[in-house]
């Protein structure tokens, strides 16, 4: 067992405890970025001037009328940018564009003494845009050959020979939608300038260092002149990994030019129509099976809808390619990828980061092909699992595949699936107008950034003379419990009670050059760095202790060390070892390990409306040796529900007509965009952590928990497919939309009733 993963007796990690700020959250005492405005005198408010054309050239921008509005102080335009007029890392996202690329694209920003004055000032600006052709859907982009970025291909084996020898070959297409993040806190930044010209930005961002980078290049200053702090976020889910940078730059630019603090906070409508979403995908595929139902070949083309700029589309696509296998051995495989350029918001990171999209394609294939093969879907999935010694299509060994089997067997046993599947059949035979479905699906998800350089982290730990401890780390807190885990790691390493440790907000002037809190790697990376810093301090204290004749307590030891002039603070560092990746050939070892999980879902569908209820969900999920079990259970439950929302409810709709409103997001509020709520929660929800799952080489034997549980929700969509099929003869091949809304389920069950089996070719 490695030193990093070895857990001491009576450790604070592994104990069930609530989120470190739970009481602040539920009482409303927790401060978020926009709460700081009331504490900042003289703050100006920013409001955008936005295009009402999806694509066009700006032919007139007259900002003078805005200055006639009382309270307006400044209008920011491209002419005001002292540095680089770009909000992204690919230099394809003009901060102040002269060509608008999506409906609602901000062309300039009005600063005023209050928000209403800023809004009225923005309305007074004269903006004229000459419309240009706009591509709104991914299929339109494919037809127009409108692509951007890399076009990777992952290959293994000889697919042509494998298809020629396959007993069964099927082909098809599958298109599925993206997802709105709908974090409770919208994008927010508050920027001010101190007496030395230092820029200080409070920002709701998952990536403070990159926010710092973008602000510095927009302002034309060096990074050490910009400090970014993130107190906490009211949700992020990937939507605040890249997207906050431009908004922070606007606030910083305004503060620099006016000398006053500037607050930029998007309202819900603006946030939904101006910020990126999960990538929708189009896929075409061909799959071959042998006579026993084992996959012998898979050939698929994945087209991600990237929106108007690249953002993170290339790494999202790469992760999608690397997760098309999910839990299944694919001996011969070719997966090609490309990114469509459309005139919509630039799509971005979202929990799972392309992994869910790649996995969904294969799960949909298996769900569609199982009836055509005459094999129950759960049997088809189980017989294609990885076994020890096999590698992924990109060449990484699949370690511990027996944990997938253990999760599967526990769900099967604890969920009493044999009995319940028989009961579902009996229920369906006895009811004509309501049917049930029960499905079980696996998850294998790789953990680490698939850009190797991002797999590093830093921490700063201070031990004060009284024995109390303050920790800083580079990760950000968005409700996921990262800070809670870091407090537990520090207390465990130092061997002191949790109440002696406090955590300070994430700041770029305390821990520099940090990676985004993303890729489910926050606890792995920052935990390793915190542990390293604590161990440096412990090593110095051990030398002090060795010179003493008697045992003394922590407080006295620290005091003695101080008077002996022993350093009581340390900067910790961690880098993930064993990673390699060659994006040009899509080969390497991009992941530290795989997280496994299995879910079984039972649904009931109304044959008149397609409306459904989720009767029961059983989950067993692998988090290694949990750092904080209560937090991890919450993450699994929340991730599953968010995944079910993406797959069954959340239906993004853009105007695809030829009207002037073409390209406008139609689902731009909670009234039109259906989010999962308490009524969509499973009536019975059983979540267990896989036992005896220690992961060597990771902080205290734990595993990531942020993203993998989202894909457990595949079980709900597959259960809906089976329920829809039951309205026919039960053996029909059912194609079901994604999201599988009640409407989509209704049309699927109508096809089953009519005997319109959508057999794969």
Buried (B, 14 or more C-beta within 10 A) or exposed (E): EEEBBEBEEEBBBBBEBBBBBBEEBEEEEBBBBBBBBEEBEEBBBBBBBBBBBBBBBBEEBEBEBBBEBEBBBBBBBBEBBEBBBBBBBBEBBBBBBEBBBBBBBBBBBBBBBEBEBBBBBBEBBEBEBEBBEBBBBBBBBBEEEBBBBBEBEBBBBBBEEBBEEBEBBBEBEBBBBBBBBBBEBBBBBBBBBEEEEBBBBBBBBBBBBBBBBBBBBBBEBEBEBBBBBBBBBBBBBBBBBBBBBBBBBBBBBBBBBBEBBBBBBBEEEBBBBBBBBBBBBBBBBBBBBBEEBBBBBBBBBBBBBBBBBBBBBBBBBBBBBBBBBBBBBBBBBBBBBBBBBBBBBBBBBBBBBBBBBBBBBBBBBBBBBBBBBEBBBBEBBBBBBBEEEBBBBBBBBBBBBEBBBBBBEBBBEBBEBEEBBEBBBEBBEEEEEBBBBBBBBBBBBBBBBBBBEBBBBBBBBBBBEEBBBBBBBBBBBBBBBBBBBBBBBBBBBBEBEBEBBBBBBBBBBBBBEBBBBBBBBBBBBBBBBBBBBBBBBBEBBEEBBEEEEEEBEBBEBBBBBBEEEBEBBBBBBBEBEEBEBEBEEBBBBBBBBBBBBBBBBBBBBBBEEBBBBBBBBBBBBBBBBBBBBBBBBBBBBBBBBBBBBBBBBBBBEBBBEEEEBBBBBEBBEEEEBBEBEEEBBBEEBBBBBBEEBBBEBBBBBBBBBBBBBBBBBBBBBBBBBBBBBBBBEBEBBBBBBBBBBBBBBBBBBBBBBEEBBBBBE
